[in-house]
Amino acid sequence: MLKFALPVILTFLGIARSVSQQDTQSPRLVMYYDQWHPDASMDLICSKGITHFILSFMLSHHLNNETLDPLWTAGEPGHKWHVNALKSLKVNCPDVQLSLAIGGWNDDPEIGWRKTIESDASLSLFAHNLHRVLYGDFPIFENHQFDGVDIDWEYPGGNAVDYKSSPQAADRLLGETDGYVKLLQAIHADLSPDGKHLSIAVPGRPSDMLVFEDSAKAKMIFESVDFVNLMTYDLYNRRDNITAHHSSVEGTLATANAYLEKGLLPGKINLGFALYAKWAHVSGICTQLGGLGCDTFALEDSQGADTFQSGSMTFEMKNTLDVPQSFSVPDGGRCGPGTGAKCSPGFCCSSKGWCGDTPEHCGYGRCNPPYSGSDSCQGPDLWKSWKAALADPIDDSVVVNVNAGSEPLQSSPSKESPPDGGVVDLVVTLTADFTPPPVVTIVTWITQVG
């Protein structure tokens, strides 16, 4: 299983592996290293063959102002982590290429990317500010530079995080497509003379590939970048209402083939592997074998916001630890597995490991009961379910097309569907041959909650 095959990178959000090595002498192994998992050992990271780190995320709107705001993110632990991670990686992993990711799913496109591309002047300002960041033009960087940048706009042309609250129209698709092309061309022109690289993260779901519909513009996009990170994960997300694998062999191949048909060279493709599993709140009694193809509660509201009825769990070792017999006091608000800390009375320990009293801390599936000092935790103990799933998984390696439901999983007697209000703990593994890499195992965790 993946948790044993890749133990050192389980801390991170995702990993991308080059789908073709014909144009390179050695594999390109790219890792997104995000601010939500800041506790990884640098010694372990630097010894596992990673060729490219992508430090994530800086929000795009921070580069749209005349005076550059050094507070790159509004969330924990913020800009200090980015700067410290940059310096630490440069010192400890000098042979690894280090990029900065701009954007991400939590990036507001209205004040970010759309403002960036609204005029030649705004685009030029963004490119100028980005240059300053990448070339370490601030005292806090201590002369450390990035080797490149990853543009993670989700998604130009439509289906962004505000797709329900901000109506999509044909003129937006055209304007954002043209703006995206100009943005990448401007960054490429600035970085390529110095050997710095430009990559982009692109959607895995066909419905989100709007910016690539024009073949001529898709060609210009692909020519401007050094490699492309396919988001061959989150293929099932909160916009769906029926459970499915969020990362699968069938889905990965379909995504890769879609981009090949759009003109992307195989040597520029990185396949994305998410080192987390997903869960959803199932509506009523789920009778489908294996927990796939079951109806869920609404996973987002009428404005597209998260209803906290779904989520994920990373393959970090801390998420497999037993609850300690005694707890420590939270240091700086940190709590949960791996810290041994329990929140003070009245506060919940969130899935991200922070104490608080908001819905993101105490809401359904967001709260870790044993580490919380409040009885306000809603929903089941997902960590308990997660450990049970890892201990007794279901293997669907013989299934040809799980996502489509053409061949149902074989269930064991202990995995019968629960009555309303119950929980079934499942880990479904899907294994298939890839060339390269030779063998990939994808693990999906499905928690059924009536």
Secondary structure as GFF3:
##gff-version 3
##sequence-region A 1 450
A	DSSP	alpha_helix	2	5	.	.	.	ID=ss1
A	DSSP	three_ten_helix	7	9	.	.	.	ID=ss2
A	DSSP	beta_strand	14	18	.	.	.	ID=ss3
A	DSSP	beta_strand	29	34	.	.	.	ID=ss4
A	DSSP	alpha_helix	42	45	.	.	.	ID=ss5
A	DSSP	beta_strand	52	58	.	.	.	ID=ss6
A	DSSP	three_ten_helix	60	63	.	.	.	ID=ss7
A	DSSP	alpha_helix	79	92	.	.	.	ID=ss8
A	DSSP	beta_strand	97	103	.	.	.	ID=ss9
A	DSSP	alpha_helix	113	116	.	.	.	ID=ss10
A	DSSP	alpha_helix	120	134	.	.	.	ID=ss11
A	DSSP	three_ten_helix	139	141	.	.	.	ID=ss12
A	DSSP	beta_strand	148	152	.	.	.	ID=ss13
A	DSSP	alpha_helix	170	191	.	.	.	ID=ss14
A	DSSP	three_ten_helix	192	194	.	.	.	ID=ss15
A	DSSP	beta_strand	197	202	.	.	.	ID=ss16
A	DSSP	three_ten_helix	206	208	.	.	.	ID=ss17
A	DSSP	three_ten_helix	210	212	.	.	.	ID=ss18
A	DSSP	alpha_helix	215	224	.	.	.	ID=ss19
A	DSSP	beta_strand	227	230	.	.	.	ID=ss20
A	DSSP	alpha_helix	249	261	.	.	.	ID=ss21
A	DSSP	three_ten_helix	266	268	.	.	.	ID=ss22
A	DSSP	beta_strand	269	274	.	.	.	ID=ss23
A	DSSP	beta_strand	276	280	.	.	.	ID=ss24
A	DSSP	three_ten_helix	289	291	.	.	.	ID=ss25
A	DSSP	beta_strand	310	314	.	.	.	ID=ss26
A	DSSP	three_ten_helix	317	320	.	.	.	ID=ss27
A	DSSP	beta_strand	348	349	.	.	.	ID=ss28
A	DSSP	beta_strand	355	356	.	.	.	ID=ss29
A	DSSP	alpha_helix	359	362	.	.	.	ID=ss30
A	DSSP	three_ten_helix	369	371	.	.	.	ID=ss31
A	DSSP	alpha_helix	382	391	.	.	.	ID=ss32
A	DSSP	beta_strand	394	395	.	.	.	ID=ss33
A	DSSP	three_ten_helix	413	415	.	.	.	ID=ss34
A	DSSP	beta_strand	423	433	.	.	.	ID=ss35
A	DSSP	beta_strand	439	449	.	.	.	ID=ss36
###
